[in-house]
Amino acid sequence: MLVVMSLAFAALVGRAFWIQVANSDFYIAQGRARYQRRESLRVPRAKIVDRNGNILAIGEPIYDLWVDPNRFAGASTAQLEIVSSALDVPVERLKRYRLASSRFIYLKRLVDVDTAELLLAKEIPGLYGVRGEKRYFPEGALAAQIIGLAGRAGQGVEGIELAANKWLKGSVERRVVVVDRLGRVVEDPEYAGIPEPSANVVLSIDRNIQRMAFDALKQGIERSEAKAGCAIVVDVVSGEILALVNMPTFDPNDGAGKQMTPTRNRALTDAFEPGSTIKPIVVALALEKGVISERTRFDTAPGTLRFHGKVVHDTSNHGCIDTTEIISKSSNVGMVKISELLSATEMWRNFRAFGLGGLPLSGFPGVTAGVLHPPTRWRPIEKGTMAYGYGLSVSIAQLARAYQVLANDGVIMPLSLYHSEGGHLPGTRVISSATARSVRWMLEKTVEPGGTATMASVPSYRVGAKTGTARKNDGNGYRSGQYLGIMAGIAPMSNPRIVVAVMIDTPTRGTFYGGPVAGPIFARILKGVLPYLGVVPDKALIAVGR
């Protein structure tokens, strides 16, 4: 017996040595694994703000509540009624959950923090919650297509939420927690409060200018009963986009309406034939090449021109007019005659230099480069029609960027949806300052009486603009009776600050011409934006030195 007991104690001592000395690290780790768990804690998604710090998108804490039917069966009738009242879930449904065979059923998602924590504090058997976050958009539909949407997993799925996702989502923090036998956290020794989110993403958008453009576009679409529309406001010097609005739009806070939301940002993703708004770009090339001047005269009578088997029409017989009048009266015949002084390669290079056929900005999903075929594919008739805006396609953002070149004394800037406090990138010279000033003079004449853009005039300010009316092309040909009304322009002409471009898709009430359809929208935007930016009225100033 003594030998047996001695051997038993020796075995125990050996076992104790094995556990506590020789292999202690393994057993300590196994013990900790039964009460400790490493959790990932995602940093809250960063805010999106406008150039003045106004919040456009922010994370809002929420809970997803779920039940374990096996334990939820122990909830009393009174407790079920409390849950039913707080979450607006029928008691009968809650009773059915208690009979389910699974161990997990979502009770309700996106529950506000106060409601969820009040229920969880009542320690109802089988009721659990997972803390999460959803995005809230304080301005609602105002900038919906710019901001976009973020998914349940904290990933951007549309707009800036997608484009700037790597800056918005931040990093993932890890922590060690103590759990009970059911895996519930009972102690968090490393808890130090909710971690700080990443730095805000600051957009170039100005909320107030965005509101002005939004209201003007909405009113214009309602007046013309149009299918859709978009507008853009660009800072001339920096290329920053101050406003970008689209109709129809949606409220990103409306969860019920997200099944079929019009998230497409038409100003960046939709390309169309620009019509007469392209004419100043072609005239700029002809002036730069020295083949014409402001006063070069062209005979446009009788208002039609047979050209390579086709007939080019003007709205009326303008007779013999000079280059400035070709722009102000929008003569297609005159533009065809100017195009004959230029080669296809020269026109193509000029379009490219003005940003057509290329992306107007980078880093935003779905941005279109439009269509600009290489010059080797141009037939003579196509070279003529491109001079007045048919045969190529652009987005409203590309059109605004092209006019920015004219406004910025011939220097093109990349457009941007992000605000930079440290200055902007240097631009690239496209045309001379003298050519840019000459074309601006023609655009200003277009707004004066006798021009096609008189609807764009603004009291107290000198404005230059060009209208465009284009037949709608769906890719399979032109649609009968469907048009786009377009206007692009610059203000103030004495010292250009902003470019505004507007496109109205399929107006059905009244006229379809760009002047009366898009002009009032253009003018209303300028009436609000110019005083807001502190621009001094310059209508009394005379263009000395012309």
N, C-alpha and C positions, 0 to 999 in steps of 0.2 A: 504493500500500500504506500509506503514511503517513497519507493522508487517511482510508482505510478504518479503520485502527486507531484513529485519533483519534476518528472517529465512534462506533466501538464503545465506547471508553472513556467518551466523553461520555454514551452511552446507559446504561452501567453506573452512572456517577456520578448521572445523573438518576434511575435506578431506586432507587439507594441513598438519594438525597435523599427520594424519594417514600415509601419504606418507613420510613426511620429518622427523618424529620423531619415531612414533610407529613401522613403518615397513620400515624404510629407507634402511636397509641392503639388503632387498629383491629387492627393485627397483634399487638400485645402481648396484647390480649384474646383473639385467636384462638389464640395460643400457650398461654395459661393454660387455655383451654377444653379443651385436649388433655391436660392433666395435673392440672387442678383440678376439683373438683366440690363443689357446695353441697349438704349433706345436712341433713335435718330430724331433730332428736333430741327425742323426746317425753320430757317430765319424767315420772318414775315416778308412777304413780297413788297418791294419798294413802291413808293408812290410815283405817279406820273403827274407832273405839274406843268402849267403854262409858263411862258417866259417871265411872268411877274410873280410866280410862286403859288398861283391859284390851283387847288387840287382838281385834277381831272379823273384820277383813278386812285383808289386806296383800298387796302385790305381790311376786311371786317371780320372779327373772330366769330365763329359759329360752332355748333356741335352737331354731330351726326349721332342720333340715339338708336340703339339696337337692343334686342332682348335675346336671352338664352332661354328658349321655351321650357327646358328641363327645370330651371330654377324659377322662371316666371310663373310656373304653375302654383308656386307657393304664395303669390300675391293675393291679398284679400280683395273682396269686391269693392270695398271703400278705396283701396289703393288704385284699382283699375279705373274707378270713376275720376280719381284725381288726374291720372294720366290722360284719360279721355278728354277731360275739360281743358287741360293745359295745351294739348296738342291737336285738339279737334279731330280725334280719331274715335270712331264708334266703339262703344264698350263690347258689342258683339264681335267685332273684329279682334279686339284684344283677347277675348276669351278663346277664339279660334287659334290665336298664336300659342296659347298655352298647351294646345293639343298637338302642335307640330312635332315632327320627328327630328328635324334638324336642330343644330345647336346655335344657329345664328339667323336672325331675321332683322332686317332694317325696320325700325319703328317709324322714324321720320328723320329726314335729312335737312340740313340748313336751318336748324333751330337756333333762335337767338340765345345768347349766353345767359341772360337772366333767367329765362324760362327753363333752360336745360339744367343749370346748376341748382335751381330750386327743386326740380324733380329728383336729381341725383342725391341731393342732401337728405331726402326722405328715405333713402336706403331701401327702396322697393326691390324685392328679390328678383334677380334676373334682368334688371334694367341697367344698362351701361351706356356710356357716351364716349365719343372720340372727338377731341377738340380739333378744329380745322380753321379754314379761312375761306372767305369768298370775296370777290371784288365788288366794290361799290363805286358807282360813277356819279358824282354829285351833279354834273351838268346834264345827265340823261342823254337825250338824243342829239344834243348840240354838236358833239364831236365824236359821235359813235363810230363812224367809219374810219376815223383816224386812230382812235384809241384801240378799237377792236374788242376782243374777248379773251378771257383766260379760262382754262378748263379747271375741272375739279381737282386735278393733281397739281395745280399750281403752275401749269405750263401755258404759255401764250398760244392761242390758236388763230388769232386774226389781228391785223393792224400792228400798232406799236407794241401791244402786249406780246406779239410774236416776234416782231423785228428786234426788239430790245430785251428779249427774254433772258439772255445770259446776264444782263445787268440787273434786271428786275427780280429774278428769282433768288439771288444771293447764294449763300453757302448753306451746308447742312451741318449742324452741331450734334455731337454725340455725348450722351451722359449715361451714368450708371445709376439704376434705381433698385430699391428693395421691393419685392413682390411677395404676396401671400401664395398659398398653395393653388389658388385659382388663377394666378397670373396677374392679379390686380396690384397696382402700385400702392404701396403703403408708406413708403418713405423715399424721398428724393434728396440724398445728401449733397448733391452737386447743384441743386436748383438755385439759380441766381436771378430769377425773374425772366420775362420774355426777352429774348435777344433782340438787339437793335437791327432793323432792316438795313439793306444796302442804301447807298446815296440815291436821292431822287433822280429820276430821268426827267430832264427839263426840255420841253418842246419849244420850238420857235413860235408856236401858236400864241396869239394874244386872245384871251377869252372874250374880251369886250369886242374886238374886231371880228372874231368868229361869230359872235351873237349878231352883230350888224349884218354880216354877210348872210347868215342863216335866215334872219327875218326877211331880208330883201329877196333872197331866192325863193323862199316859201311864198311870199306875197306874189311874186312874178309868175310862179308856176300855177298858183290858184287863179290868177287873172287870165292866163292863156290856156288853162286847163290842159297843161302839157303832161306828157308821160313821165318825164324825169328831167333832171338838170343838175348842174354843178357850177361852182364858182371858186376862184382862187385869188388871193391877195398876196403879192410878193414884194419884199423889200428890195428896192432897186440896187443898192450898193452891196449888201451882204448876200442876197439870194435866199434869205430865210423866208419861209412861208408863214405869213402872219395869220392867214385864215384859209381853210380848205373845207368847203361844205358840199354836201350831196343830198339830193332828194330823188326817191323816197329814202327815209331814214328809219331808225328804230330806237327804242329805249333799251339799252343793254341791261338795265336793272329789272326788266320785265321777264322773269324766268319763263312764263307761259308763252311768251312770244318768240322764244329763241329757236323754235323748230324751223321757221321759214323766215329768217331775218335777212333783210337786204344789206348784207355786210360789204358788198362790193363798193370800193372807193372809185367811183366813176371818173373823178378828176385825174386819177393816176392810171387806171386800168383800161379805160375805154378809148379807143382810137376812132377818129372820124375824118372825113375829108373837110379841110378847114375853109373851103370857099374863098371869098374875097379877102379874108383876114391875112392870107399869105402874100397878097400883092405888095405890101411895103417891103417884104423881105427880098423879093425879086427886083424891085426898083432900087433897093440899096445896093445890090450887086451891080446893076447897070450904071448907077452913079459912080460907084467905086472904080469900075473899069473905064470910066470916062466916055462911054458910048452915048450917053444922054446927059442932059442937065435938067434942072427944075423947069426950065422954060422951053425945052425941046417940044415941038408941036407934032401931033399925029392926027391924021384924018380918020375919024371913026365913022363917018357917014357911010351908009344910011342907018347905022345901028346894027348892022349884021356884016359878017365876013365869012365868005366861003374859003375854008382852009383845009387842004388835004382831004377833000371829000366830005367834010363836015361843015355845018353852019354854026358859027359863034354868034351869040346874041348879046346885045346890051338891053337894058330895061327901056331905053329910048334912044333917039338919034341925038347924040351929043355934038355932032359935027366935028370941026377941027379944034382940038383941045391940047393943052400942054401936059407935061408929066404930072404936075401938081393936081390938075383937074382929073387926070386919069384915076388918081387915088381918091380924090374927094367925091367924084361922081361914080366911082367904081366901074370903070369901063373895061369889060372883058376884051373887046376888040383892041383897045389900046394896049392891054397887057400882052396879047398875042403878038402884036407888032414889036413890042419891046423884047419879047423872048426871041424873036428872029435875029436880034443883034447879039445874042449870047449863044454859047455852045451848051450842049447837054451836060458835058463834064463840068463846065463852069457853074451851071445852075446846081448840079448835084453837090459839088464841093461847098457851095455857098449854103445850101440847105443844111448840110452836115455841120458846117461851122456855126450855124445858128442853133444847133442842138437837135435838129430834126433827124429822125432815123436812129437816134441813140437814147439811152435812158436819161430822163431829166434829173433823177436823183437815185441814189443807191440805198440798199438796206431796207426797203419796204416791200412787202410781198405783193406780187402781181403787177408791178409797174410795167407798163408797155413802152416799147420803143417806137410804136407806130410802124408804118410801112413806107419805105423809100427805096424803090428799086434802083439797082446800079444803072448808070447812064447808058451802058451798052444795050440795055433792053428797051430804051425809050424810042418810040417811033416819033416822027415829026409832029403828029397831032398830039401826042402825049406831052411833048415839050411845051406845046402851046397851052394845053389845058392845065398843066401844073403851074403855069404862070398866074392862073386865077383860081387855084386851089382844088383842082380835081386830078386824080391819078396818084395822090399820096395821102397818107393819113397821119394824124397827130393826136395827142391827148391835149386836154385843156392845160395841163401843167407844162407840156412842151411848148405850146403856143405862148403861154405867159413868159417862159424862159426866153423865147425868141424876141419878144417885145422888150424884155429886160435888157437885151443887148442894145436896142435903140435908145432906151431910157438911160443906160449907163455909159453913154458916149462911145459905144462900139465895143465894150468889154463884156464878155459872157462870164457868168458865175454859175457854179453848180447849185441847184436848188437844195434846200435842207429843211427837214422837219425838226431839227434839234438846234437849240439856242446855244450860242457860244459867247461866253463873257470875254474871252481872250482875243477877240478879233476874228476875222474871216480869212479864208484862203485867198491868195491872189487869183485874179481872173485871167482870161486869155483874150487878147485883142482880136476882133473879128473884122471890123471895118474902122475906118478913120473917124475921129470925132466930128469932122466936117460933114461926112456922109450921114452919120447918125443924127446930127442937128437938122440937116436938110429933110430927112424923112420925118422927123418929129414935126417940122413945120407943115409938111403935107398932112400929117395926121390931125394937126390942130385945125387946118382948113376944112377937114372933113366934118368936124363938129360944128362949124359955123353955118349960117344960113346958106342953102344951096348944096350942102354936102349931104352924104347919106347917113351921118351919125349925129344928127342934131339932137336926138333923144338922149345923148350921152352928156349934154352940157350941164354944168353945175354952177349955180350962182356964185360969183366972186372968185372963181378959180378958172385958170386956163387949163383946158383938157384936150388931149389928143387921143383919137380912137379910130378904129376901123371895124365896120360891120361885116358879117358874112352870112350867107344863106346857102345851105348845101342840101342837096337831095340825100335822103337817108339810104345808105347801102347796107344790106344785111349779109353781104358776102356772096350772095347769089344774084346780085343785081340791085337796081334802084327800086325802092318801094313807091308805088303810085300814090301821090298826094301826101307823102310824109317827108318832112323837112327838119333840119336843125337850124336854129337861130343862134348866131354866135356874135360876140363882141369882145374885142381886146383893146386895151388902151393904157394911157400913161397920165399921171398927174403928180404935182402941178408942172406945167410945161416950162416955167421959168427955172425950176430946179427939181427935176423929177425925183420923187420919193417912193412912189408905189406903182406897181403894175397890177391891173385887175383884168381878169378874163372870165367870161360867162358863156355857158353853153346850155341851151334849152332844147330838149329832145321832144320832137313831135308836138308842137302847139296845135291845139284843135279849135280854139276859140279866137275869132278875129283873124288877123293876118299871121303869116308864118315868117315874114322877113326879119332878119337879125336886128335891124334898127329898132322897130317898135316892140319886138318881143324881148330882146336881151338888153336894149338900151336903158329902159327905166330901172332895171335891176342894177346895172353898172353905175348909173348916176346916183341911186340911193346909197349904194355902198360908199361911193366917194363922199357924199354929203355927210355921212357919219364919220368916216375914217379920217379924212383930212383935218377937221377941227380937233378930233381926238388926239392926233399925233402932234398937234400944235403947229400945223403948217399955216403960215401967214397967207391970206388971200392975195393972189397975184394977178387978178383980172385987170386991174388998173395999170399994171406994168406993161410997157410996150416993148416988143422984141427989137431993141435997138441993135443995129449992126447987121440986120438981115441984108 
